[in-house]
Amino acid sequence: MTENDRYTACLEAMYGLRRFGIKLGLETIQGILRTLGNPQDGYRVVHVAGTNGKGSVASALASILIASGYRVGLYTSPHLVRFNERICIDNQPIQDGDVVRAYEAVRQAPDGDREPTFFEFATAMALYEFGRQRVDWAVVETGMGGRLDATNVVQPSLTVITNISVEHTEYLGETIPQIAGEKAGIIKAGVPVVTGVEQDDAAAVIAETAAENAAAMYRLNTDFHVVPSAGGEFTYTGMDHSWSSMRTGLAGRYQLDNAAMVLAGCELLQRSGTKLPMPAIRNGLARNKWPGRLEIVSTSPYIIIDGAHNLAAARSLATFLEEAMGDRDVTLIAGILDDKPYRGILETLLPKCRKAILTSPKIYRALPAEALRRAAGDLVADMTVIPDVADAVRHAMETAAEKDAICIAGSLYVVGEAKAYLEKLGFPAFQQNSGV
């Protein structure tokens, strides 16, 4: 069997674990990692949770640590095109052979009373691979919630909770405070926490959990601030420093808040003795890229891709389209999963567009494109149903006028299938920044 065959077989076996669905809890992954020698204890960790922005924050922190001379692992989810994207070393996806090696190591570990879920298995692989590749730091993004998320086996040096909005209510709770309580479950004793939560009731829950753990909490717009300036730059004022002429490599006004949390995290890491030179902070933040989130993949034709998989993200995308598109007519290609507020997402995005193409990604949780059409009603006059994502992208490109814009959104799974199709046409493939 060739390495490619082994790689394909590993992924098929892992994707088969999706039949076990979502099972929150730590016992299964703790047992696996114990057998592997608890590799997560061999490097320092930044743990990032939140509803939106956690991937942007995680990738920026990894970029800055790399620019500062550290060897850095980055674990995020989901992937867009290839599984390897979930597990990066120095912002580059691991090789196929590394995936096979990590899979075999985790597969041979006993899994206790039940089979691990896909996410538990992938998390164990990442933490194992970071240890095998001897990283200095790992930046780890939660999958869902925090308290019972499989990533909550790490002992971080810094915790970040980006923001809170209603999501996954069947697992995390019906209210903002309940969801905040689940996110706050990643807070550890004596470990500082940075948060960008806006709601006072959510902040109160996080503050209470932090106090119970003697963990200092630092809140956006209370303990640190960001002020935009000309040309896309901004000034950050924090606990110890004020940094002007800063810039983030990510598009969207909301990315300034994410950048502020990153810089607050840098200040706290500096306090604990981590060497983060100012040029590395400035360059790492400016060069950070996070594929699939307000990513402009082409200017001819003009194509934007953005996951926008919940209401808060959809509102941010709608604001961007309104402010940045000028006189461009926008065609929206949208596919949404059945556990997302699809009516609200459509009501937020469609009024900003002239045409809509409704589609459906190849995942069991996807809403049929025809169901989206019924939900869309008369929100936009020019509406087409094309169930296959690649066909939808091809149709949009063939029918777009020179000054039109194509926006692909509604799910990271839609974004992933669109990127895979665009890569076949010669558009840029998944590429993280070097961080240097």
VEXDREN-2710 file (C-alpha; in Angstrom, 1 decimal):
% VEXDREN-2710
k/r/px/py/pz
1/MET/0.0/0.0/0.0
2/THR/1.4/3.4/-1.0
3/GLU/1.6/6.4/1.4
4/ASN/-1.3/8.0/-0.5
5/ASP/-3.4/4.8/-0.1
6/ARG/-2.6/4.8/3.7
7/TYR/-3.5/8.5/3.9
8/THR/-6.8/7.9/2.1
9/ALA/-7.6/4.9/4.3
10/CYS/-6.9/6.9/7.5
11/LEU/-9.2/9.7/6.4
12/GLU/-12.0/7.3/5.4
13/ALA/-11.7/5.6/8.8
14/MET/-11.8/9.0/10.6
15/TYR/-14.7/10.3/8.7
16/GLY/-16.5/7.1/9.6
17/LEU/-16.3/8.2/13.2
18/ARG/-18.8/11.0/12.4
19/ARG/-21.5/8.4/12.8
20/PHE/-21.0/8.8/16.5
21/GLY/-22.0/12.4/16.3
22/ILE/-21.1/15.0/18.9
23/LYS/-20.4/13.7/22.4
24/LEU/-19.1/16.3/24.9
25/GLY/-16.9/15.1/27.7
26/LEU/-13.2/14.6/28.5
27/GLU/-12.9/11.0/29.7
28/THR/-12.3/9.4/26.3
29/ILE/-9.7/11.8/25.1
30/GLN/-8.0/11.9/28.5
31/GLY/-7.6/8.1/28.3
32/ILE/-6.1/8.3/24.8
33/LEU/-3.7/11.0/25.7
34/ARG/-2.6/9.2/28.9
35/THR/-1.7/6.2/26.8
36/LEU/0.3/8.4/24.5
37/GLY/2.2/9.9/27.5
38/ASN/0.2/13.1/27.8
39/PRO/2.0/14.9/24.9
40/GLN/0.0/18.1/25.6
41/ASP/2.0/18.7/28.8
42/GLY/5.3/19.0/26.8
43/TYR/4.7/22.5/25.4
44/ARG/3.1/25.8/26.3
45/VAL/-0.4/26.4/25.1
46/VAL/-2.7/29.3/24.3
47/HIS/-6.4/28.1/24.5
48/VAL/-9.0/30.0/22.4
49/ALA/-12.8/29.7/22.7
50/GLY/-15.7/31.9/21.5
51/THR/-18.5/32.0/19.0
52/ASN/-16.8/34.0/16.2
53/GLY/-13.3/35.2/15.7
54/LYS/-11.5/32.4/17.5
55/GLY/-9.7/31.1/14.4
56/SER/-8.6/34.6/13.4
57/VAL/-7.3/35.2/16.9
58/ALA/-5.6/31.8/17.1
59/SER/-3.9/32.2/13.7
60/ALA/-2.6/35.7/14.6
61/LEU/-1.2/34.6/17.9
62/ALA/0.5/31.7/16.2
63/SER/1.9/34.1/13.5
64/ILE/3.3/36.4/16.2
65/LEU/4.9/33.5/18.1
66/ILE/6.5/32.2/14.9
67/ALA/7.8/35.7/14.1
68/SER/9.3/35.8/17.6
69/GLY/11.4/32.7/16.9
70/TYR/9.3/29.9/18.4
71/ARG/8.3/26.6/16.8
72/VAL/4.5/26.7/16.9
73/GLY/1.6/24.3/16.5
74/LEU/-1.8/25.5/15.5
75/TYR/-5.0/23.4/15.8
76/THR/-8.2/24.7/14.3
77/SER/-11.4/23.4/12.8
78/PRO/-13.0/22.7/10.5
79/HIS/-10.7/22.4/7.5
80/LEU/-11.7/23.9/4.2
81/VAL/-10.2/21.6/1.6
82/ARG/-7.9/19.1/3.2
83/PHE/-7.8/17.6/6.7
84/ASN/-4.2/18.5/7.1
85/GLU/-5.2/22.2/7.5
86/ARG/-6.4/21.5/11.0
87/ILE/-2.9/20.7/12.2
88/CYS/-0.3/23.2/11.3
89/ILE/3.4/23.5/12.3
90/ASP/4.8/27.0/11.9
91/ASN/1.6/27.8/10.0
92/GLN/2.0/25.1/7.4
93/PRO/-0.3/22.1/7.3
94/ILE/1.4/18.8/8.2
95/GLN/2.3/16.3/5.6
96/ASP/0.2/13.3/4.6
97/GLY/2.8/11.0/6.2
98/ASP/2.4/12.9/9.5
99/VAL/-1.3/12.4/9.3
100/VAL/-0.9/8.7/8.9
101/ARG/1.6/8.5/11.7
102/ALA/-0.6/10.5/14.1
103/TYR/-3.6/8.4/13.1
104/GLU/-1.9/5.1/13.8
105/ALA/-0.6/6.3/17.2
106/VAL/-4.1/7.4/18.3
107/ARG/-5.8/4.3/16.8
108/GLN/-3.6/2.0/18.9
109/ALA/-4.5/3.8/22.1
110/PRO/-7.3/2.2/24.1
111/ASP/-10.5/4.4/24.0
112/GLY/-12.2/3.4/27.1
113/ASP/-16.0/2.8/27.3
114/ARG/-16.8/4.2/23.9
115/GLU/-15.4/4.9/20.5
116/PRO/-14.0/8.5/20.2
117/THR/-15.8/10.9/18.0
118/PHE/-14.2/12.4/14.9
119/PHE/-13.3/15.6/16.8
120/GLU/-11.9/13.7/19.8
121/PHE/-9.7/11.6/17.4
122/ALA/-8.5/14.6/15.5
123/THR/-7.7/16.6/18.6
124/ALA/-5.7/13.7/20.0
125/MET/-3.8/13.5/16.7
126/ALA/-3.0/17.2/16.8
127/LEU/-1.7/17.1/20.4
128/TYR/0.3/14.0/19.7
129/GLU/1.8/15.5/16.6
130/PHE/2.8/18.8/18.3
131/GLY/4.7/16.7/20.9
132/ARG/6.3/14.6/18.3
133/GLN/7.5/17.7/16.3
134/ARG/8.7/19.3/19.5
135/VAL/6.8/22.6/19.3
136/ASP/7.5/25.3/21.8
137/TRP/4.0/26.6/21.7
138/ALA/0.6/25.3/20.6
139/VAL/-2.3/27.6/19.9
140/VAL/-5.4/25.4/20.3
141/GLU/-8.9/26.5/19.2
142/THR/-11.9/24.8/20.8
143/GLY/-14.4/23.0/18.7
144/MET/-17.7/23.6/20.5
145/GLY/-18.2/25.3/23.8
146/GLY/-15.3/24.8/26.1
147/ARG/-16.0/23.1/29.4
148/LEU/-16.5/19.7/27.9
149/ASP/-14.8/20.3/24.6
150/ALA/-12.1/17.7/23.7
151/THR/-9.4/20.4/23.6
152/ASN/-10.0/21.2/27.3
153/VAL/-7.3/18.8/28.4
154/VAL/-4.6/21.4/27.9
155/GLN/-3.0/23.5/30.7
156/PRO/-2.6/26.8/29.0
157/SER/-0.5/29.8/29.8
158/LEU/-3.1/32.1/28.3
159/THR/-6.9/31.8/27.7
160/VAL/-8.9/33.8/25.2
161/ILE/-12.7/33.9/24.9
162/THR/-13.5/36.0/21.9
163/ASN/-17.2/36.7/22.1
164/ILE/-20.6/35.0/22.8
165/SER/-23.7/34.6/20.7
166/VAL/-26.4/32.0/20.6
167/GLU/-25.2/28.7/19.0
168/HIS/-25.4/25.0/19.5
169/THR/-28.2/25.5/22.0
170/GLU/-28.9/21.8/22.4
171/TYR/-25.4/21.4/23.8
172/LEU/-24.5/24.7/25.3
173/GLY/-27.7/26.1/26.7
174/GLU/-30.5/28.4/25.5
175/THR/-29.3/31.7/26.9
176/ILE/-26.2/33.9/26.6
177/PRO/-25.2/33.4/30.3
178/GLN/-25.5/29.6/29.9
179/ILE/-23.4/29.6/26.8
180/ALA/-20.9/31.9/28.4
181/GLY/-20.6/29.5/31.3
182/GLU/-19.7/26.7/28.9
183/LYS/-17.1/28.9/27.2
184/ALA/-15.7/30.0/30.5
185/GLY/-15.1/26.3/31.3
186/ILE/-11.6/26.6/29.7
187/ILE/-10.4/29.0/32.4
188/LYS/-7.7/27.5/34.6
189/ALA/-6.4/28.3/38.0
190/GLY/-4.1/31.3/37.9
191/VAL/-4.1/31.6/34.1
192/PRO/-5.0/35.1/32.8
193/VAL/-8.0/35.3/30.4
194/VAL/-8.6/37.9/27.7
195/THR/-12.2/38.3/26.4
196/GLY/-14.0/40.3/23.8
197/VAL/-17.5/39.6/25.1
198/GLU/-19.9/42.6/24.7
199/GLN/-22.8/41.5/26.8
200/ASP/-22.6/42.4/30.5
201/ASP/-24.4/39.3/31.6
202/ALA/-21.9/37.1/29.7
203/ALA/-18.9/39.1/31.0
204/ALA/-20.3/38.6/34.5
205/VAL/-20.3/34.9/34.1
206/ILE/-16.8/34.8/32.8
207/ALA/-15.6/37.2/35.6
208/GLU/-17.2/34.9/38.2
209/THR/-15.5/31.8/36.8
210/ALA/-12.2/33.7/36.6
211/ALA/-12.5/34.8/40.2
212/GLU/-13.2/31.3/41.3
213/ASN/-10.0/30.2/39.6
214/ALA/-7.9/33.3/40.8
215/ALA/-7.5/34.1/37.1
216/ALA/-7.1/37.7/36.2
217/MET/-9.6/38.8/33.5
218/TYR/-9.0/41.5/30.9
219/ARG/-12.0/42.8/28.9
220/LEU/-12.1/44.5/25.5
221/ASN/-13.1/48.2/25.8
222/THR/-12.6/48.1/29.6
223/ASP/-9.0/47.1/30.1
224/PHE/-7.7/47.5/26.6
225/HIS/-8.9/49.5/23.6
226/VAL/-8.5/49.9/19.9
227/VAL/-9.0/53.1/17.8
228/PRO/-9.0/53.0/14.0
229/SER/-6.9/55.5/12.1
230/ALA/-6.4/56.4/8.5
231/GLY/-5.4/53.9/5.9
232/GLY/-6.6/50.8/7.7
233/GLU/-4.2/51.3/10.6
234/PHE/-5.2/51.5/14.3
235/THR/-3.8/52.4/17.7
236/TYR/-3.9/49.8/20.5
237/THR/-4.0/51.0/24.1
238/GLY/-3.5/48.2/26.6
239/MET/-2.5/47.4/30.2
240/ASP/1.2/48.0/29.7
241/HIS/1.6/49.6/26.3
242/SER/0.2/51.9/23.6
243/TRP/1.0/50.8/20.1
244/SER/0.2/53.1/17.1
245/SER/0.3/52.5/13.4
246/MET/-0.7/48.8/13.8
247/ARG/-2.3/46.8/11.1
248/THR/-4.0/43.4/10.7
249/GLY/-3.8/41.3/7.6
250/LEU/-7.5/40.3/7.9
251/ALA/-10.3/42.2/6.2
252/GLY/-13.4/43.5/8.0
253/ARG/-13.9/46.2/10.6
254/TYR/-14.6/43.6/13.3
255/GLN/-11.1/42.3/12.9
256/LEU/-9.8/45.3/14.8
257/ASP/-11.5/43.8/17.9
258/ASN/-9.9/40.5/17.2
259/ALA/-6.5/42.2/16.8
260/ALA/-7.0/44.0/20.1
261/MET/-7.5/40.6/21.9
262/VAL/-4.4/39.3/20.2
263/LEU/-2.3/42.3/21.4
264/ALA/-3.7/42.0/24.9
265/GLY/-2.7/38.4/24.9
266/CYS/0.8/39.4/23.8
267/GLU/1.1/41.8/26.7
268/LEU/0.1/39.1/29.1
269/LEU/2.6/36.6/27.6
270/GLN/5.3/39.3/27.9
271/ARG/4.4/39.7/31.5
272/SER/5.0/36.0/32.1
273/GLY/8.5/36.2/30.5
274/THR/7.7/35.2/26.9
275/LYS/9.9/37.1/24.5
276/LEU/7.8/38.8/21.9
277/PRO/9.8/41.6/20.3
278/MET/7.7/44.5/19.1
279/PRO/8.8/44.1/15.4
280/ALA/7.6/40.4/15.6
281/ILE/4.2/41.5/17.1
282/ARG/3.8/44.2/14.4
283/ASN/4.8/42.0/11.5
284/GLY/3.1/38.8/12.7
285/LEU/-0.2/40.6/13.1
286/ALA/0.1/42.4/9.7
287/ARG/1.0/39.3/7.8
288/ASN/-1.6/37.0/9.4
289/LYS/-3.9/35.3/6.9
290/TRP/-6.9/33.2/7.8
291/PRO/-8.4/31.4/4.7
292/GLY/-12.2/31.4/4.2
293/ARG/-12.9/34.4/6.3
294/LEU/-13.5/37.5/4.3
295/GLU/-10.9/36.2/1.9
296/ILE/-10.7/37.8/-1.6
297/VAL/-9.6/34.9/-3.8
298/SER/-9.8/36.8/-7.1
299/THR/-10.2/40.3/-8.4
300/SER/-11.1/39.2/-12.0
301/PRO/-13.8/38.1/-11.5
302/TYR/-14.1/39.6/-8.0
303/ILE/-14.7/36.6/-5.6
304/ILE/-15.1/36.8/-1.8
305/ILE/-15.5/33.8/0.4
306/ASP/-16.6/33.9/4.0
307/GLY/-18.0/31.2/6.2
308/ALA/-20.7/33.5/7.8
309/HIS/-22.3/30.4/9.4
310/ASN/-24.2/32.2/12.2
311/LEU/-26.1/35.4/12.7
312/ALA/-23.3/37.4/14.2
313/ALA/-20.9/36.4/11.3
314/ALA/-23.6/37.1/8.7
315/ARG/-24.1/40.6/10.1
316/SER/-20.4/41.3/9.9
317/LEU/-20.4/40.1/6.3
318/ALA/-23.4/42.2/5.4
319/THR/-21.7/45.2/6.8
320/PHE/-18.6/44.5/4.8
321/LEU/-20.6/44.1/1.6
322/GLU/-22.5/47.3/2.2
323/GLU/-19.3/49.3/3.0
324/ALA/-16.8/47.7/0.6
325/MET/-18.6/46.8/-2.6
326/GLY/-19.3/50.3/-3.8
327/ASP/-21.2/50.1/-7.1
328/ARG/-20.6/46.4/-7.6
329/ASP/-23.6/44.1/-8.0
330/VAL/-23.2/41.1/-5.7
331/THR/-24.2/37.5/-6.5
332/LEU/-24.5/35.5/-3.3
333/ILE/-23.8/31.8/-3.4
334/ALA/-25.2/30.4/-0.1
335/GLY/-25.4/27.0/1.5
336/ILE/-26.3/26.5/5.2
337/LEU/-26.3/23.6/7.6
338/ASP/-29.6/22.5/9.2
339/ASP/-28.6/23.3/12.7
340/LYS/-27.9/27.0/11.9
341/PRO/-30.4/29.9/11.9
342/TYR/-30.7/29.8/8.1
343/ARG/-33.7/32.1/7.9
344/GLY/-31.9/34.8/9.8
345/ILE/-28.8/34.4/7.8
346/LEU/-30.7/34.7/4.5
347/GLU/-32.6/37.7/5.8
348/THR/-29.3/39.4/6.7
349/LEU/-27.4/38.7/3.5
350/LEU/-29.8/38.6/0.7
351/PRO/-31.0/42.2/0.8
352/LYS/-27.3/43.2/0.2
353/CYS/-27.3/41.2/-3.1
354/ARG/-28.7/41.5/-6.6
355/LYS/-28.7/37.8/-7.3
356/ALA/-28.7/34.6/-5.2
357/ILE/-27.6/31.1/-6.1
358/LEU/-28.7/28.6/-3.4
359/THR/-26.7/25.4/-3.0
360/SER/-25.9/22.6/-0.6
361/PRO/-22.5/21.2/0.6
362/LYS/-21.8/17.5/0.6
363/ILE/-22.3/16.9/4.3
364/TYR/-25.2/15.1/6.0
365/ARG/-26.1/18.2/8.0
366/ALA/-26.6/20.4/5.0
367/LEU/-30.0/21.9/4.2
368/PRO/-31.3/21.0/0.7
369/ALA/-30.9/24.0/-1.6
370/GLU/-34.7/23.8/-2.4
371/ALA/-35.4/24.3/1.3
372/LEU/-33.3/27.4/1.3
373/ARG/-35.2/28.7/-1.7
374/ARG/-38.5/28.3/0.2
375/ALA/-37.1/30.1/3.2
376/ALA/-35.7/32.9/1.1
377/GLY/-39.1/33.8/-0.2
378/ASP/-39.0/37.1/-2.2
379/LEU/-35.9/38.5/-0.4
380/VAL/-34.2/38.8/-3.8
381/ALA/-35.8/38.8/-7.2
382/ASP/-33.2/36.9/-9.2
383/MET/-32.8/33.5/-7.4
384/THR/-31.4/30.2/-8.8
385/VAL/-31.2/26.8/-7.2
386/ILE/-28.0/24.8/-8.1
387/PRO/-27.5/22.0/-5.5
388/ASP/-23.8/21.3/-6.4
389/VAL/-21.4/23.9/-5.0
390/ALA/-18.9/23.6/-7.8
391/ASP/-21.7/24.0/-10.4
392/ALA/-23.0/27.0/-8.5
393/VAL/-19.6/28.7/-8.6
394/ARG/-19.2/27.9/-12.3
395/HIS/-22.6/29.4/-13.1
396/ALA/-21.9/32.5/-11.1
397/MET/-18.6/33.1/-12.9
398/GLU/-20.1/32.5/-16.3
399/THR/-22.9/34.9/-15.8
400/ALA/-21.1/37.7/-13.8
401/ALA/-20.6/41.0/-15.5
402/GLU/-17.1/42.6/-15.4
403/LYS/-17.8/44.8/-12.3
404/ASP/-19.9/42.2/-10.4
405/ALA/-18.8/40.6/-7.2
406/ILE/-19.4/36.9/-6.2
407/CYS/-19.7/36.2/-2.5
408/ILE/-19.7/32.6/-1.3
409/ALA/-21.0/32.2/2.2
410/GLY/-23.3/30.4/4.7
411/SER/-21.0/27.6/5.8
412/LEU/-17.3/26.7/5.9
413/TYR/-18.2/23.5/4.2
414/VAL/-19.6/25.5/1.2
415/VAL/-16.4/27.6/1.3
416/GLY/-14.3/24.5/1.3
417/GLU/-16.0/23.0/-1.7
418/ALA/-15.8/26.3/-3.5
419/LYS/-12.1/26.7/-2.8
420/ALA/-11.4/23.1/-4.0
421/TYR/-13.1/23.9/-7.3
422/LEU/-11.4/27.3/-7.6
423/GLU/-8.0/25.6/-7.0
424/LYS/-8.7/23.2/-9.9
425/LEU/-9.1/26.3/-12.0
426/GLY/-5.8/27.7/-10.9
427/PHE/-6.8/30.1/-8.2
428/PRO/-4.6/30.1/-5.0
429/ALA/-4.7/27.0/-2.9
430/PHE/-4.8/26.9/0.9
431/GLN/-1.8/28.8/2.1
432/GLN/-1.0/30.1/5.5
433/ASN/1.4/32.9/6.1
434/SER/4.9/32.1/7.3
435/GLY/4.7/34.5/10.2
436/VAL/8.1/35.8/9.5
END
